[in-house]
């Protein structure tokens, strides 16, 4: 009986050890959303994944999140609403607890309620349409500013600088572009300025010659076009080839290498609003160096993706659980140290802690902050 008792103790000990090892090796799944296909497949998508992988590697090297290793699964929504919903359902079926994305408003807005119903946290790195956080969903956050703020900023600048000139506003009908164009026009109206032209262009258009000719005939002095970089880049390139001299003003979608690649020298002098550049911050130095070591001269969005994963991990640790309601409550109540600096979130899930947009101008082959003296 004594031997049997000892044997049983040994067996129990082995079982406990095995269970402990299983717990130590347990994984928590998170989803990363990319736009590698479709019209929004742009140059910094590979950087975005690299930044997310570095964030996960850092977490795992420090012991994981709540003692669990983090494993990231990746999906492509092509910046398309239907594909975004399908991807959301796939992530849910695979058991993710958090989604870093979606990136574009066309995809973020329809995907958000799918995650809400399933009890999954969603934090977007760069989706700016106000509808995303105005819907009352408690599981949805973003680390970037809103287009009503960006549009008011653009509208005020247009009114201050070109009040007595001919202003044209263009968009491609997508939630992002139309939403930002409408917010800008709303601010112009509030300032007593009426745009000479407000027009929707065809998404994916390749010939803007007739539109440019009409604008030249109407004496347009400045064009506000907050579309995707393929359309905006091609538009300004063709406008310059037609001899058009008007000023181009655009939005955050065009702080990309691909905009420069498409537009070429026609980018020169383009003004745009976009989120602040954190690359010179001490908090971002290690990430910037690692991306450059991987031959990725970092654009802005990858840093915002890295911050997205940082705040999720910190909120989970503070909540002591992966459960969405508890983590969401912490996100609204606490501040978090990130590569963007120290940030928080308001009751809607919008980011706080920094001025969400600044002015840039394209000079040569890059964009730089606008000198206040100018």
C-alpha positions in Angstrom: 0.0 0.0 0.0 2.9 2.3 0.8 4.5 1.8 -2.6 1.2 2.3 -4.3 0.7 5.6 -2.4 4.2 6.8 -3.4 3.5 5.8 -7.0 0.3 7.7 -7.0 2.0 10.8 -5.5 4.6 10.6 -8.3 1.9 10.3 -10.9 0.0 13.2 -9.5 3.3 15.2 -9.5 3.9 14.4 -13.1 0.4 15.4 -14.1 0.7 18.7 -12.2 4.0 19.4 -13.9 2.6 18.6 -17.3 -0.4 20.9 -16.7 2.0 23.6 -15.5 4.1 23.3 -18.6 1.0 23.4 -20.8 -0.1 26.6 -19.1 3.3 28.1 -19.5 3.2 27.4 -23.2 -0.4 28.7 -23.6 -0.9 31.1 -26.4 -3.3 34.1 -26.9 -4.3 34.9 -30.5 -4.5 38.4 -31.9 -5.4 39.3 -35.5 -3.5 41.7 -37.7 -5.4 43.3 -40.6 -3.5 44.2 -43.8 -4.4 45.7 -47.2 -2.1 43.7 -49.4 -4.6 43.4 -52.3 -7.1 45.8 -53.9 -6.7 49.4 -54.8 -5.4 50.3 -51.4 -2.4 48.0 -51.4 0.3 50.6 -50.7 4.0 50.7 -49.9 3.9 50.7 -46.1 1.9 47.4 -45.7 5.1 45.4 -45.4 6.3 47.9 -42.8 3.1 47.5 -40.9 3.5 43.8 -40.6 7.1 44.2 -39.6 6.1 46.7 -36.9 3.4 44.3 -35.6 5.8 41.4 -35.5 8.4 43.5 -33.6 5.7 44.5 -31.1 4.7 40.8 -30.6 8.3 39.7 -30.3 8.9 42.3 -27.7 5.9 41.2 -25.6 6.9 37.5 -25.9 10.5 38.3 -25.0 9.3 40.1 -21.8 7.2 37.1 -20.8 4.1 37.5 -22.9 0.8 39.0 -21.8 -0.7 37.6 -18.5 2.0 34.9 -18.7 0.8 33.8 -22.2 2.8 34.0 -25.4 1.2 36.0 -28.1 0.6 34.6 -31.5 -0.5 36.8 -34.4 -2.5 35.7 -37.3 -2.8 37.9 -40.4 -5.6 38.6 -42.8 -6.2 40.9 -45.8 -9.4 42.9 -46.1 -8.4 44.8 -49.3 -10.0 47.9 -47.8 -13.4 46.4 -48.8 -16.4 46.2 -46.5 -17.5 42.7 -47.5 -14.1 41.2 -47.2 -13.6 43.0 -43.9 -16.8 41.3 -42.5 -15.6 37.9 -43.9 -12.2 38.4 -42.3 -13.8 39.4 -39.0 -15.8 36.2 -38.9 -12.7 34.2 -39.7 -10.8 35.8 -36.9 -13.7 35.1 -34.5 -13.8 31.4 -35.6 -10.1 31.1 -34.9 -10.4 32.5 -31.4 -8.7 35.9 -31.5 -9.2 38.1 -28.5 -8.0 41.3 -30.1 -7.8 42.8 -33.6 -5.1 45.3 -34.6 -7.1 47.0 -37.4 -8.8 47.5 -39.6 -6.9 50.2 -41.4 -9.3 52.0 -43.7 -12.7 53.3 -42.8 -14.4 51.4 -45.7 -13.4 48.2 -43.8 -13.4 49.3 -40.2 -16.9 50.6 -40.0 -18.7 47.4 -41.2 -16.3 45.1 -39.3 -16.7 46.8 -35.9 -20.2 45.6 -35.0 -19.2 42.0 -36.0 -16.4 42.1 -33.3 -18.8 43.8 -30.9 -21.3 41.0 -31.1 -18.5 38.4 -30.6 -17.0 40.3 -27.6 -13.7 41.0 -29.3 -11.6 44.2 -28.8 -10.7 46.2 -32.0 -8.2 49.0 -32.1 -7.6 50.7 -35.4 -4.1 52.2 -36.1 -5.1 54.7 -38.8 -8.9 54.6 -39.5 -10.2 58.2 -39.2 -13.9 58.4 -40.2 -15.9 59.7 -37.2 -18.6 57.0 -37.7 -16.2 54.3 -36.4 -16.4 55.6 -32.8 -19.7 57.5 -33.0 -21.7 54.2 -33.1 -21.6 53.6 -29.4 -19.7 50.3 -29.6 -17.7 49.9 -26.4 -15.2 47.5 -27.9 -13.8 49.9 -30.6 -10.9 52.3 -30.2 -8.4 54.1 -32.4 -4.9 55.6 -31.8 -5.3 58.2 -34.6 -7.5 61.3 -34.9 -10.9 61.8 -36.4 -11.8 63.3 -39.8 -14.2 65.9 -38.3 -11.1 67.4 -36.6 -9.0 67.0 -39.7 -11.7 68.4 -42.0 -12.2 71.4 -39.7 -8.5 72.0 -39.8 -8.4 71.8 -43.6 -11.5 74.0 -44.0 -10.1 76.7 -41.8 -6.8 76.7 -43.7 -8.6 77.0 -47.0 -10.8 79.8 -45.7 -7.9 81.7 -44.2 -5.7 81.4 -47.3 -8.0 81.2 -50.3 -11.2 82.9 -49.1 -11.5 85.1 -52.2 -10.2 82.5 -54.7 -11.8 79.6 -56.5 -11.8 76.3 -54.5 -12.6 72.9 -55.8 -13.4 69.9 -53.6 -13.1 66.3 -55.0 -13.6 62.8 -53.5 -14.0 59.3 -54.8 -17.2 58.4 -52.9 -15.5 56.1 -50.3 -16.3 56.6 -46.6 -12.9 58.0 -46.0 -12.6 60.4 -48.9 -16.2 61.6 -49.0 -16.3 61.9 -45.2 -13.3 64.1 -45.1 -14.4 66.1 -48.1 -17.8 66.7 -46.5 -16.3 67.7 -43.1 -14.0 70.2 -44.9 -16.9 71.6 -46.9 -18.9 71.9 -43.7 -16.2 74.0 -42.2 -15.9 76.2 -45.3 -19.7 76.8 -45.2 -19.4 77.7 -41.5 -16.7 80.3 -42.4 -18.9 81.7 -45.2 -16.9 80.3 -48.0 -18.6 78.5 -50.9 -16.6 76.0 -53.0 -16.8 76.7 -56.7 -16.8 72.9 -57.4 -17.7 69.9 -55.3 -17.5 66.7 -57.3 -17.3 63.0 -56.9 -14.7 61.3 -59.2 -14.7 57.7 -60.3 -12.9 55.4 -58.0 -10.0 53.8 -59.9 -10.2 56.4 -62.7 -7.1 56.6 -64.9 -7.9 59.7 -67.0 -8.5 63.1 -65.3 -7.8 65.1 -68.4 -11.4 66.4 -68.9 -11.8 67.3 -65.2 -8.5 69.2 -65.2 -9.5 71.1 -68.4 -12.8 72.1 -66.8 -11.0 73.2 -63.7 -8.6 75.3 -65.7 -11.5 76.8 -67.6 -13.2 77.7 -64.3 -10.1 79.4 -63.0 -9.7 77.0 -60.0 -6.9 78.2 -57.7 -6.8 75.3 -55.1 -8.1 71.7 -55.2 -8.9 69.8 -52.0 -8.8 66.1 -52.8 -8.5 63.7 -49.8 -8.6 60.5 -51.8 -6.4 57.4 -52.0 -2.9 57.9 -53.2 -3.4 56.0 -56.6 -6.2 58.5 -57.6 -4.7 61.6 -56.1 -1.2 60.9 -57.3 -2.4 60.2 -60.9 -4.7 63.3 -60.7 -1.9 65.8 -59.8 0.5 64.2 -62.2 -1.9 64.6 -65.1 -2.9 68.1 -63.9 0.7 69.2 -64.1 1.2 67.6 -67.5 -1.8 69.7 -68.7 -0.1 72.9 -67.4 -2.5 73.3 -64.4 -0.9 75.5 -61.7 -3.5 75.1 -58.9 -2.5 74.2 -55.4 -3.2 70.7 -54.3 -4.3 70.1 -50.7 -5.0 66.5 -49.5 -5.4 64.4 -46.4 -3.5 61.8 -44.3 -3.8 59.1 -46.8 -1.0 60.6 -48.9 1.9 60.6 -46.4 3.2 57.6 -48.3 6.1 56.6 -50.5 3.6 55.3 -53.1 2.0 58.8 -53.5 5.5 60.1 -54.5 6.0 57.1 -56.8 2.8 57.7 -58.6 2.8 61.4 -58.8 6.6 61.9 -59.3 7.8 65.5 -59.3 4.2 66.6 -59.3 4.1 66.0 -55.6 6.2 69.1 -55.1 4.4 71.7 -52.9 1.4 69.5 -52.1 0.0 70.4 -48.7 -1.7 67.8 -46.5 -2.9 67.2 -43.0 -1.8 64.0 -41.3 -1.1 62.6 -37.9 2.0 63.7 -36.0 5.4 62.2 -36.8 6.7 60.3 -33.7 9.8 59.0 -35.4 12.1 61.5 -33.6 10.6 60.7 -30.1 12.9 58.8 -27.7 10.2 56.3 -27.2 10.2 55.4 -30.9 14.0 55.3 -31.4 14.4 51.5 -30.9 11.5 50.7 -33.3 12.7 53.1 -35.9 16.2 51.6 -35.8 14.9 48.1 -36.0 12.7 48.9 -39.1 15.7 50.6 -40.8 17.9 47.6 -40.0 15.3 45.5 -41.9 15.6 47.9 -44.9 12.3 49.6 -44.1 12.7 53.4 -43.9 9.7 53.8 -41.7 6.5 55.7 -42.7 4.2 56.9 -40.1 1.5 54.2 -40.0 3.7 51.3 -38.8 4.5 53.3 -35.6 0.8 53.7 -35.0 0.3 50.0 -35.5 3.1 49.3 -32.9 1.3 51.6 -30.5 -2.0 49.8 -31.1 -0.4 46.5 -29.8 1.3 48.3 -27.0 -1.8 49.8 -25.5 -3.7 46.5 -25.8 -1.0 44.6 -23.9 -0.8 47.2 -21.2 -4.6 47.4 -20.8 -4.8 43.6 -20.5 -2.1 43.5 -17.8 -3.9 46.3 -15.9 -7.3 44.5 -16.2 -5.8 41.2 -15.2 -8.0 39.5 -17.9 -8.5 39.3 -21.7 -12.2 39.8 -21.2 -13.3 42.7 -23.5 -15.5 44.7 -21.1 -12.8 44.8 -18.4 -10.0 45.7 -20.9 -12.2 48.3 -22.6 -12.9 49.9 -19.2 -9.2 50.1 -18.5 -8.5 51.7 -21.9 -11.0 54.5 -21.1 -9.7 55.0 -17.6 -5.9 54.8 -17.9 -3.0 56.2 -19.9 -0.4 54.1 -21.7 3.2 54.5 -22.6 3.8 54.0 -26.4 6.0 54.9 -29.2 3.7 57.9 -29.8 4.2 59.1 -26.3 1.7 58.8 -23.4 -1.8 58.4 -24.7 -5.3 57.6 -23.5 -8.8 57.3 -24.8 -12.1 59.2 -24.3 -15.5 57.6 -23.7 -16.1 57.1 -27.4 -12.7 55.3 -27.9 -11.0 58.2 -29.6 -7.3 58.8 -28.7 -6.2 61.6 -26.3 -2.8 62.9 -25.3 -1.6 64.6 -28.4 -2.8 67.0 -31.1 -4.2 64.6 -33.7 -3.2 66.3 -36.9 -0.5 68.6 -38.2 0.3 70.2 -41.6 2.9 68.8 -44.0 4.2 69.8 -47.4 5.9 67.6 -50.0 9.4 68.9 -50.8 11.6 66.9 -53.1 11.1 63.2 -52.4 9.7 63.5 -48.9 7.1 65.4 -46.8 8.1 67.8 -44.0 6.2 69.7 -41.4 5.0 73.1 -42.6 7.1 76.0 -41.2 4.7 78.1 -39.1 6.3 81.2 -40.6 5.1 80.2 -44.0 
